[in-house]
């Protein structure tokens, strides 16, 4: 199986960040990995896509740095 590496633009990261309401640092209920949100925003499939964040996303509630495996709460 081929894994594609997708470098995410700032605009895409912003869009993903807009659907996040909180993260594992400020919300114990957060259970969605951020890359799942990225699948929704980009229309890609994480089983064949590795995301590369050109800049870190930030939690809108606490400002924590969010990377691919950070657990978040999102409104999709
Ligand atoms: Zn947070």
PDB file of the backbone (N, CA, C, O) and the ligand in Angstrom, with CONECT records:
HET     ZN  A 101       1
ATOM      1  N   UNK A   1       0.844  -1.193   0.000  1.00  0.00           N
ATOM      2  CA  UNK A   1       0.000   0.000   0.000  1.00  0.00           C
ATOM      3  C   UNK A   1       0.882   1.247   0.000  1.00  0.00           C
ATOM      4  O   UNK A   1       1.868   1.335   0.731  1.00  0.00           O
ATOM      5  N   UNK A   2       0.507   2.180  -0.819  1.00  0.00           N
ATOM      6  CA  UNK A   2       1.275   3.415  -0.904  1.00  0.00           C
ATOM      7  C   UNK A   2       0.727   4.460   0.056  1.00  0.00           C
ATOM      8  O   UNK A   2      -0.476   4.719   0.105  1.00  0.00           O
ATOM      9  N   UNK A   3       1.623   5.041   0.804  1.00  0.00           N
ATOM     10  CA  UNK A   3       1.226   6.122   1.707  1.00  0.00           C
ATOM     11  C   UNK A   3       1.621   7.448   1.059  1.00  0.00           C
ATOM     12  O   UNK A   3       2.772   7.654   0.675  1.00  0.00           O
ATOM     13  N   UNK A   4       0.656   8.320   0.951  1.00  0.00           N
ATOM     14  CA  UNK A   4       0.931   9.639   0.397  1.00  0.00           C
ATOM     15  C   UNK A   4       1.179  10.597   1.549  1.00  0.00           C
ATOM     16  O   UNK A   4       0.519  10.532   2.585  1.00  0.00           O
ATOM     17  N   UNK A   5       2.118  11.465   1.354  1.00  0.00           N
ATOM     18  CA  UNK A   5       2.336  12.501   2.358  1.00  0.00           C
ATOM     19  C   UNK A   5       1.752  13.797   1.823  1.00  0.00           C
ATOM     20  O   UNK A   5       2.133  14.294   0.763  1.00  0.00           O
ATOM     21  N   UNK A   6       0.826  14.316   2.587  1.00  0.00           N
ATOM     22  CA  UNK A   6       0.153  15.532   2.160  1.00  0.00           C
ATOM     23  C   UNK A   6       0.588  16.677   3.058  1.00  0.00           C
ATOM     24  O   UNK A   6       0.318  16.674   4.260  1.00  0.00           O
ATOM     25  N   UNK A   7       1.253  17.644   2.476  1.00  0.00           N
ATOM     26  CA  UNK A   7       1.638  18.828   3.244  1.00  0.00           C
ATOM     27  C   UNK A   7       0.450  19.778   3.268  1.00  0.00           C
ATOM     28  O   UNK A   7      -0.059  20.190   2.226  1.00  0.00           O
ATOM     29  N   UNK A   8       0.028  20.110   4.459  1.00  0.00           N
ATOM     30  CA  UNK A   8      -1.159  20.954   4.595  1.00  0.00           C
ATOM     31  C   UNK A   8      -0.796  22.425   4.582  1.00  0.00           C
ATOM     32  O   UNK A   8       0.122  22.868   5.273  1.00  0.00           O
ATOM     33  N   UNK A   9      -1.523  23.154   3.795  1.00  0.00           N
ATOM     34  CA  UNK A   9      -1.290  24.599   3.730  1.00  0.00           C
ATOM     35  C   UNK A   9      -1.852  25.275   4.975  1.00  0.00           C
ATOM     36  O   UNK A   9      -2.652  24.698   5.711  1.00  0.00           O
ATOM     37  N   UNK A  10      -1.417  26.495   5.188  1.00  0.00           N
ATOM     38  CA  UNK A  10      -1.926  27.270   6.314  1.00  0.00           C
ATOM     39  C   UNK A  10      -3.446  27.375   6.250  1.00  0.00           C
ATOM     40  O   UNK A  10      -4.118  27.279   7.277  1.00  0.00           O
ATOM     41  N   UNK A  11      -3.991  27.570   5.051  1.00  0.00           N
ATOM     42  CA  UNK A  11      -5.445  27.720   4.891  1.00  0.00           C
ATOM     43  C   UNK A  11      -6.171  26.452   5.343  1.00  0.00           C
ATOM     44  O   UNK A  11      -7.211  26.531   5.998  1.00  0.00           O
ATOM     45  N   UNK A  12      -5.630  25.297   4.998  1.00  0.00           N
ATOM     46  CA  UNK A  12      -6.258  24.030   5.387  1.00  0.00           C
ATOM     47  C   UNK A  12      -6.175  23.828   6.898  1.00  0.00           C
ATOM     48  O   UNK A  12      -7.131  23.370   7.523  1.00  0.00           O
ATOM     49  N   UNK A  13      -5.041  24.168   7.470  1.00  0.00           N
ATOM     50  CA  UNK A  13      -4.878  24.043   8.918  1.00  0.00           C
ATOM     51  C   UNK A  13      -5.868  24.968   9.635  1.00  0.00           C
ATOM     52  O   UNK A  13      -6.463  24.594  10.646  1.00  0.00           O
ATOM     53  N   UNK A  14      -6.033  26.183   9.094  1.00  0.00           N
ATOM     54  CA  UNK A  14      -6.998  27.121   9.680  1.00  0.00           C
ATOM     55  C   UNK A  14      -8.402  26.536   9.654  1.00  0.00           C
ATOM     56  O   UNK A  14      -9.154  26.638  10.623  1.00  0.00           O
ATOM     57  N   UNK A  15      -8.745  25.910   8.505  1.00  0.00           N
ATOM     58  CA  UNK A  15     -10.089  25.355   8.368  1.00  0.00           C
ATOM     59  C   UNK A  15     -10.315  24.224   9.372  1.00  0.00           C
ATOM     60  O   UNK A  15     -11.379  24.119   9.982  1.00  0.00           O
ATOM     61  N   UNK A  16      -9.295  23.385   9.531  1.00  0.00           N
ATOM     62  CA  UNK A  16      -9.397  22.291  10.497  1.00  0.00           C
ATOM     63  C   UNK A  16      -9.531  22.863  11.904  1.00  0.00           C
ATOM     64  O   UNK A  16     -10.287  22.348  12.728  1.00  0.00           O
ATOM     65  N   UNK A  17      -8.797  23.919  12.161  1.00  0.00           N
ATOM     66  CA  UNK A  17      -8.811  24.549  13.474  1.00  0.00           C
ATOM     67  C   UNK A  17     -10.183  25.150  13.793  1.00  0.00           C
ATOM     68  O   UNK A  17     -10.590  25.215  14.953  1.00  0.00           O
ATOM     69  N   UNK A  18     -10.888  25.587  12.744  1.00  0.00           N
ATOM     70  CA  UNK A  18     -12.202  26.188  12.952  1.00  0.00           C
ATOM     71  C   UNK A  18     -13.245  25.205  13.464  1.00  0.00           C
ATOM     72  O   UNK A  18     -14.204  25.610  14.121  1.00  0.00           O
ATOM     73  N   UNK A  19     -13.070  23.915  13.172  1.00  0.00           N
ATOM     74  CA  UNK A  19     -14.073  22.947  13.629  1.00  0.00           C
ATOM     75  C   UNK A  19     -13.733  22.366  15.005  1.00  0.00           C
ATOM     76  O   UNK A  19     -14.524  21.627  15.592  1.00  0.00           O
ATOM     77  N   UNK A  20     -12.548  22.710  15.505  1.00  0.00           N
ATOM     78  CA  UNK A  20     -12.146  22.235  16.831  1.00  0.00           C
ATOM     79  C   UNK A  20     -12.720  23.152  17.899  1.00  0.00           C
ATOM     80  O   UNK A  20     -12.653  24.376  17.777  1.00  0.00           O
ATOM     81  N   UNK A  21     -13.282  22.565  18.940  1.00  0.00           N
ATOM     82  CA  UNK A  21     -13.777  23.414  20.020  1.00  0.00           C
ATOM     83  C   UNK A  21     -12.878  23.322  21.252  1.00  0.00           C
ATOM     84  O   UNK A  21     -12.809  24.267  22.037  1.00  0.00           O
ATOM     85  N   UNK A  22     -12.195  22.202  21.426  1.00  0.00           N
ATOM     86  CA  UNK A  22     -11.293  22.049  22.566  1.00  0.00           C
ATOM     87  C   UNK A  22     -10.342  20.888  22.285  1.00  0.00           C
ATOM     88  O   UNK A  22     -10.459  20.211  21.264  1.00  0.00           O
ATOM     89  N   UNK A  23      -9.392  20.663  23.210  1.00  0.00           N
ATOM     90  CA  UNK A  23      -8.395  19.620  22.998  1.00  0.00           C
ATOM     91  C   UNK A  23      -8.178  18.825  24.282  1.00  0.00           C
ATOM     92  O   UNK A  23      -8.767  19.125  25.320  1.00  0.00           O
ATOM     93  N   UNK A  24      -7.333  17.817  24.195  1.00  0.00           N
ATOM     94  CA  UNK A  24      -7.098  16.946  25.350  1.00  0.00           C
ATOM     95  C   UNK A  24      -6.509  17.680  26.557  1.00  0.00           C
ATOM     96  O   UNK A  24      -6.652  17.230  27.693  1.00  0.00           O
ATOM     97  N   UNK A  25      -5.852  18.805  26.306  1.00  0.00           N
ATOM     98  CA  UNK A  25      -5.243  19.545  27.419  1.00  0.00           C
ATOM     99  C   UNK A  25      -6.284  20.264  28.263  1.00  0.00           C
ATOM    100  O   UNK A  25      -6.080  20.470  29.460  1.00  0.00           O
ATOM    101  N   UNK A  26      -7.409  20.652  27.642  1.00  0.00           N
ATOM    102  CA  UNK A  26      -8.407  21.430  28.386  1.00  0.00           C
ATOM    103  C   UNK A  26      -9.749  20.717  28.479  1.00  0.00           C
ATOM    104  O   UNK A  26     -10.683  21.238  29.089  1.00  0.00           O
ATOM    105  N   UNK A  27      -9.861  19.525  27.880  1.00  0.00           N
ATOM    106  CA  UNK A  27     -11.131  18.820  27.888  1.00  0.00           C
ATOM    107  C   UNK A  27     -10.887  17.312  27.942  1.00  0.00           C
ATOM    108  O   UNK A  27     -10.396  16.717  26.983  1.00  0.00           O
ATOM    109  N   UNK A  28     -11.237  16.705  29.076  1.00  0.00           N
ATOM    110  CA  UNK A  28     -11.016  15.266  29.246  1.00  0.00           C
ATOM    111  C   UNK A  28     -11.865  14.432  28.292  1.00  0.00           C
ATOM    112  O   UNK A  28     -11.564  13.264  28.043  1.00  0.00           O
ATOM    113  N   UNK A  29     -12.915  15.028  27.767  1.00  0.00           N
ATOM    114  CA  UNK A  29     -13.821  14.301  26.873  1.00  0.00           C
ATOM    115  C   UNK A  29     -13.309  14.250  25.432  1.00  0.00           C
ATOM    116  O   UNK A  29     -13.854  13.516  24.607  1.00  0.00           O
ATOM    117  N   UNK A  30     -12.277  15.014  25.129  1.00  0.00           N
ATOM    118  CA  UNK A  30     -11.769  15.049  23.757  1.00  0.00           C
ATOM    119  C   UNK A  30     -11.296  13.659  23.364  1.00  0.00           C
ATOM    120  O   UNK A  30     -10.479  13.058  24.063  1.00  0.00           O
ATOM    121  N   UNK A  31     -11.801  13.151  22.260  1.00  0.00           N
ATOM    122  CA  UNK A  31     -11.436  11.779  21.888  1.00  0.00           C
ATOM    123  C   UNK A  31     -11.203  11.574  20.406  1.00  0.00           C
ATOM    124  O   UNK A  31     -10.953  10.450  19.970  1.00  0.00           O
ATOM    125  N   UNK A  32     -11.281  12.634  19.630  1.00  0.00           N
ATOM    126  CA  UNK A  32     -11.019  12.502  18.200  1.00  0.00           C
ATOM    127  C   UNK A  32      -9.578  12.871  17.912  1.00  0.00           C
ATOM    128  O   UNK A  32      -9.139  13.960  18.281  1.00  0.00           O
ATOM    129  N   UNK A  33      -8.823  11.983  17.256  1.00  0.00           N
ATOM    130  CA  UNK A  33      -7.473  12.400  16.864  1.00  0.00           C
ATOM    131  C   UNK A  33      -7.589  13.524  15.824  1.00  0.00           C
ATOM    132  O   UNK A  33      -8.481  13.509  14.976  1.00  0.00           O
ATOM    133  N   UNK A  34      -6.685  14.482  15.903  1.00  0.00           N
ATOM    134  CA  UNK A  34      -6.752  15.617  14.982  1.00  0.00           C
ATOM    135  C   UNK A  34      -6.665  15.160  13.521  1.00  0.00           C
ATOM    136  O   UNK A  34      -7.255  15.796  12.647  1.00  0.00           O
ATOM    137  N   UNK A  35      -5.949  14.079  13.244  1.00  0.00           N
ATOM    138  CA  UNK A  35      -5.855  13.657  11.836  1.00  0.00           C
ATOM    139  C   UNK A  35      -7.207  13.181  11.290  1.00  0.00           C
ATOM    140  O   UNK A  35      -7.423  13.172  10.078  1.00  0.00           O
ATOM    141  N   UNK A  36      -8.101  12.792  12.177  1.00  0.00           N
ATOM    142  CA  UNK A  36      -9.460  12.442  11.745  1.00  0.00           C
ATOM    143  C   UNK A  36     -10.177  13.689  11.241  1.00  0.00           C
ATOM    144  O   UNK A  36     -10.904  13.644  10.248  1.00  0.00           O
ATOM    145  N   UNK A  37      -9.964  14.790  11.933  1.00  0.00           N
ATOM    146  CA  UNK A  37     -10.533  16.071  11.489  1.00  0.00           C
ATOM    147  C   UNK A  37      -9.930  16.452  10.132  1.00  0.00           C
ATOM    148  O   UNK A  37     -10.620  16.955   9.246  1.00  0.00           O
ATOM    149  N   UNK A  38      -8.618  16.197   9.996  1.00  0.00           N
ATOM    150  CA  UNK A  38      -7.951  16.525   8.734  1.00  0.00           C
ATOM    151  C   UNK A  38      -8.527  15.717   7.574  1.00  0.00           C
ATOM    152  O   UNK A  38      -8.635  16.223   6.458  1.00  0.00           O
ATOM    153  N   UNK A  39      -8.898  14.464   7.834  1.00  0.00           N
ATOM    154  CA  UNK A  39      -9.553  13.652   6.796  1.00  0.00           C
ATOM    155  C   UNK A  39     -10.812  14.337   6.301  1.00  0.00           C
ATOM    156  O   UNK A  39     -11.069  14.422   5.101  1.00  0.00           O
ATOM    157  N   UNK A  40     -11.595  14.828   7.266  1.00  0.00           N
ATOM    158  CA  UNK A  40     -12.864  15.477   6.917  1.00  0.00           C
ATOM    159  C   UNK A  40     -12.631  16.758   6.115  1.00  0.00           C
ATOM    160  O   UNK A  40     -13.334  17.033   5.142  1.00  0.00           O
ATOM    161  N   UNK A  41     -11.648  17.524   6.533  1.00  0.00           N
ATOM    162  CA  UNK A  41     -11.398  18.810   5.888  1.00  0.00           C
ATOM    163  C   UNK A  41     -10.784  18.648   4.493  1.00  0.00           C
ATOM    164  O   UNK A  41     -11.095  19.407   3.576  1.00  0.00           O
ATOM    165  N   UNK A  42      -9.908  17.646   4.347  1.00  0.00           N
ATOM    166  CA  UNK A  42      -9.206  17.485   3.068  1.00  0.00           C
ATOM    167  C   UNK A  42      -9.891  16.487   2.148  1.00  0.00           C
ATOM    168  O   UNK A  42      -9.625  16.472   0.946  1.00  0.00           O
ATOM    169  N   UNK A  43     -10.779  15.646   2.701  1.00  0.00           N
ATOM    170  CA  UNK A  43     -11.415  14.615   1.896  1.00  0.00           C
ATOM    171  C   UNK A  43     -10.482  13.432   1.643  1.00  0.00           C
ATOM    172  O   UNK A  43     -10.772  12.596   0.787  1.00  0.00           O
ATOM    173  N   UNK A  44      -9.365  13.346   2.374  1.00  0.00           N
ATOM    174  CA  UNK A  44      -8.424  12.237   2.207  1.00  0.00           C
ATOM    175  C   UNK A  44      -8.717  11.143   3.229  1.00  0.00           C
ATOM    176  O   UNK A  44      -9.562  11.303   4.109  1.00  0.00           O
ATOM    177  N   UNK A  45      -8.008  10.042   3.094  1.00  0.00           N
ATOM    178  CA  UNK A  45      -8.187   8.899   3.973  1.00  0.00           C
ATOM    179  C   UNK A  45      -6.876   8.661   4.713  1.00  0.00           C
ATOM    180  O   UNK A  45      -5.837   8.431   4.093  1.00  0.00           O
ATOM    181  N   UNK A  46      -6.931   8.719   6.055  1.00  0.00           N
ATOM    182  CA  UNK A  46      -5.662   8.631   6.786  1.00  0.00           C
ATOM    183  C   UNK A  46      -5.026   7.255   6.741  1.00  0.00           C
ATOM    184  O   UNK A  46      -3.873   7.105   7.147  1.00  0.00           O
ATOM    185  N   UNK A  47      -5.749   6.229   6.253  1.00  0.00           N
ATOM    186  CA  UNK A  47      -5.093   4.923   6.140  1.00  0.00           C
ATOM    187  C   UNK A  47      -4.093   4.939   4.985  1.00  0.00           C
ATOM    188  O   UNK A  47      -3.191   4.102   4.932  1.00  0.00           O
ATOM    189  N   UNK A  48      -4.251   5.893   4.056  1.00  0.00           N
ATOM    190  CA  UNK A  48      -3.307   5.985   2.937  1.00  0.00           C
ATOM    191  C   UNK A  48      -2.628   7.347   2.871  1.00  0.00           C
ATOM    192  O   UNK A  48      -1.858   7.623   1.951  1.00  0.00           O
ATOM    193  N   UNK A  49      -2.915   8.184   3.839  1.00  0.00           N
ATOM    194  CA  UNK A  49      -2.348   9.535   3.809  1.00  0.00           C
ATOM    195  C   UNK A  49      -1.683   9.876   5.138  1.00  0.00           C
ATOM    196  O   UNK A  49      -2.259   9.674   6.207  1.00  0.00           O
ATOM    197  N   UNK A  50      -0.481  10.388   5.054  1.00  0.00           N
ATOM    198  CA  UNK A  50       0.180  10.924   6.235  1.00  0.00           C
ATOM    199  C   UNK A  50       0.156  12.433   6.091  1.00  0.00           C
ATOM    200  O   UNK A  50       0.546  12.980   5.059  1.00  0.00           O
ATOM    201  N   UNK A  51      -0.300  13.088   7.122  1.00  0.00           N
ATOM    202  CA  UNK A  51      -0.370  14.549   7.031  1.00  0.00           C
ATOM    203  C   UNK A  51       0.893  15.174   7.583  1.00  0.00           C
ATOM    204  O   UNK A  51       1.474  14.713   8.565  1.00  0.00           O
ATOM    205  N   UNK A  52       1.288  16.223   6.927  1.00  0.00           N
ATOM    206  CA  UNK A  52       2.433  16.976   7.396  1.00  0.00           C
ATOM    207  C   UNK A  52       1.948  18.401   7.639  1.00  0.00           C
ATOM    208  O   UNK A  52       1.513  19.092   6.718  1.00  0.00           O
ATOM    209  N   UNK A  53       2.033  18.819   8.879  1.00  0.00           N
ATOM    210  CA  UNK A  53       1.561  20.162   9.213  1.00  0.00           C
ATOM    211  C   UNK A  53       2.691  21.160   8.990  1.00  0.00           C
ATOM    212  O   UNK A  53       3.738  21.075   9.630  1.00  0.00           O
ATOM    213  N   UNK A  54       2.477  22.091   8.094  1.00  0.00           N
ATOM    214  CA  UNK A  54       3.505  23.101   7.833  1.00  0.00           C
ATOM    215  C   UNK A  54       3.586  24.088   8.994  1.00  0.00           C
ATOM    216  O   UNK A  54       4.599  24.762   9.182  1.00  0.00           O
ATOM    217  N   UNK A  55       2.504  24.163   9.770  1.00  0.00           N
ATOM    218  CA  UNK A  55       2.575  24.907  11.029  1.00  0.00           C
ATOM    219  C   UNK A  55       1.609  24.228  11.989  1.00  0.00           C
ATOM    220  O   UNK A  55       0.631  23.618  11.557  1.00  0.00           O
ATOM    221  N   UNK A  56       1.872  24.327  13.267  1.00  0.00           N
ATOM    222  CA  UNK A  56       1.021  23.664  14.243  1.00  0.00           C
ATOM    223  C   UNK A  56      -0.315  24.393  14.352  1.00  0.00           C
ATOM    224  O   UNK A  56      -0.389  25.615  14.224  1.00  0.00           O
ATOM    225  N   UNK A  57      -1.363  23.616  14.590  1.00  0.00           N
ATOM    226  CA  UNK A  57      -2.649  24.223  14.874  1.00  0.00           C
ATOM    227  C   UNK A  57      -2.685  24.527  16.375  1.00  0.00           C
ATOM    228  O   UNK A  57      -1.885  23.993  17.144  1.00  0.00           O
ATOM    229  N   UNK A  58      -3.607  25.377  16.774  1.00  0.00           N
ATOM    230  CA  UNK A  58      -3.730  25.741  18.193  1.00  0.00           C
ATOM    231  C   UNK A  58      -5.151  25.516  18.652  1.00  0.00           C
ATOM    232  O   UNK A  58      -6.110  25.744  17.915  1.00  0.00           O
ATOM    233  N   UNK A  59      -5.264  25.068  19.872  1.00  0.00           N
ATOM    234  CA  UNK A  59      -6.587  24.918  20.445  1.00  0.00           C
ATOM    235  C   UNK A  59      -7.198  26.303  20.643  1.00  0.00           C
ATOM    236  O   UNK A  59      -6.568  27.185  21.227  1.00  0.00           O
ATOM    237  N   UNK A  60      -8.434  26.494  20.152  1.00  0.00           N
ATOM    238  CA  UNK A  60      -9.055  27.815  20.306  1.00  0.00           C
ATOM    239  C   UNK A  60      -9.398  28.142  21.759  1.00  0.00           C
ATOM    240  O   UNK A  60      -9.578  29.306  22.119  1.00  0.00           O
ATOM    241  N   UNK A  61      -9.488  27.094  22.594  1.00  0.00           N
ATOM    242  CA  UNK A  61      -9.864  27.357  23.982  1.00  0.00           C
ATOM    243  C   UNK A  61      -8.655  27.643  24.862  1.00  0.00           C
ATOM    244  O   UNK A  61      -8.659  28.608  25.626  1.00  0.00           O
ATOM    245  N   UNK A  62      -7.601  26.800  24.760  1.00  0.00           N
ATOM    246  CA  UNK A  62      -6.484  26.965  25.700  1.00  0.00           C
ATOM    247  C   UNK A  62      -5.161  27.319  25.032  1.00  0.00           C
ATOM    248  O   UNK A  62      -4.183  27.609  25.720  1.00  0.00           O
ATOM    249  N   UNK A  63      -5.115  27.299  23.689  1.00  0.00           N
ATOM    250  CA  UNK A  63      -3.888  27.679  23.008  1.00  0.00           C
ATOM    251  C   UNK A  63      -2.840  26.581  22.916  1.00  0.00           C
ATOM    252  O   UNK A  63      -1.733  26.817  22.432  1.00  0.00           O
ATOM    253  N   UNK A  64      -3.182  25.381  23.378  1.00  0.00           N
ATOM    254  CA  UNK A  64      -2.287  24.225  23.321  1.00  0.00           C
ATOM    255  C   UNK A  64      -1.939  23.908  21.867  1.00  0.00           C
ATOM    256  O   UNK A  64      -2.778  24.053  20.978  1.00  0.00           O
ATOM    257  N   UNK A  65      -0.715  23.481  21.632  1.00  0.00           N
ATOM    258  CA  UNK A  65      -0.303  23.118  20.281  1.00  0.00           C
ATOM    259  C   UNK A  65      -0.919  21.782  19.886  1.00  0.00           C
ATOM    260  O   UNK A  65      -0.824  20.802  20.625  1.00  0.00           O
ATOM    261  N   UNK A  66      -1.538  21.752  18.741  1.00  0.00           N
ATOM    262  CA  UNK A  66      -2.212  20.538  18.268  1.00  0.00           C
ATOM    263  C   UNK A  66      -1.462  19.954  17.081  1.00  0.00           C
ATOM    264  O   UNK A  66      -1.233  20.627  16.076  1.00  0.00           O
ATOM    265  N   UNK A  67      -1.082  18.680  17.219  1.00  0.00           N
ATOM    266  CA  UNK A  67      -0.447  17.982  16.110  1.00  0.00           C
ATOM    267  C   UNK A  67      -1.359  16.828  15.682  1.00  0.00           C
ATOM    268  O   UNK A  67      -2.464  16.681  16.206  1.00  0.00           O
ATOM    269  N   UNK A  68      -0.904  16.028  14.749  1.00  0.00           N
ATOM    270  CA  UNK A  68      -1.753  14.992  14.139  1.00  0.00           C
ATOM    271  C   UNK A  68      -2.434  14.076  15.145  1.00  0.00           C
ATOM    272  O   UNK A  68      -3.603  13.729  14.976  1.00  0.00           O
ATOM    273  N   UNK A  69      -1.707  13.681  16.200  1.00  0.00           N
ATOM    274  CA  UNK A  69      -2.250  12.687  17.120  1.00  0.00           C
ATOM    275  C   UNK A  69      -2.893  13.280  18.373  1.00  0.00           C
ATOM    276  O   UNK A  69      -3.344  12.548  19.254  1.00  0.00           O
ATOM    277  N   UNK A  70      -2.931  14.589  18.444  1.00  0.00           N
ATOM    278  CA  UNK A  70      -3.581  15.227  19.589  1.00  0.00           C
ATOM    279  C   UNK A  70      -5.081  14.932  19.540  1.00  0.00           C
ATOM    280  O   UNK A  70      -5.704  14.991  18.480  1.00  0.00           O
ATOM    281  N   UNK A  71      -5.643  14.616  20.692  1.00  0.00           N
ATOM    282  CA  UNK A  71      -7.074  14.365  20.755  1.00  0.00           C
ATOM    283  C   UNK A  71      -7.812  15.689  20.896  1.00  0.00           C
ATOM    284  O   UNK A  71      -7.438  16.551  21.691  1.00  0.00           O
ATOM    285  N   UNK A  72      -8.866  15.824  20.106  1.00  0.00           N
ATOM    286  CA  UNK A  72      -9.619  17.076  20.110  1.00  0.00           C
ATOM    287  C   UNK A  72     -11.108  16.794  20.175  1.00  0.00           C
ATOM    288  O   UNK A  72     -11.557  15.670  19.948  1.00  0.00           O
ATOM    289  N   UNK A  73     -11.861  17.830  20.488  1.00  0.00           N
ATOM    290  CA  UNK A  73     -13.295  17.744  20.328  1.00  0.00           C
ATOM    291  C   UNK A  73     -13.629  18.661  19.145  1.00  0.00           C
ATOM    292  O   UNK A  73     -13.227  19.825  19.109  1.00  0.00           O
ATOM    293  N   UNK A  74     -14.364  18.116  18.191  1.00  0.00           N
ATOM    294  CA  UNK A  74     -14.651  18.884  16.981  1.00  0.00           C
ATOM    295  C   UNK A  74     -16.132  18.866  16.684  1.00  0.00           C
ATOM    296  O   UNK A  74     -16.848  17.937  17.056  1.00  0.00           O
ATOM    297  N   UNK A  75     -16.579  19.905  16.008  1.00  0.00           N
ATOM    298  CA  UNK A  75     -17.972  19.957  15.574  1.00  0.00           C
ATOM    299  C   UNK A  75     -17.964  19.842  14.076  1.00  0.00           C
ATOM    300  O   UNK A  75     -17.659  20.801  13.367  1.00  0.00           O
ATOM    301  N   UNK A  76     -18.298  18.671  13.597  1.00  0.00           N
ATOM    302  CA  UNK A  76     -18.277  18.430  12.156  1.00  0.00           C
ATOM    303  C   UNK A  76     -19.691  18.298  11.617  1.00  0.00           C
ATOM    304  O   UNK A  76     -19.877  18.092  10.418  1.00  0.00           O
TER     305      UNK A  76
HETATM  306 ZN    ZN A 101      -7.341  23.063  24.611  1.00  0.00          ZN
END
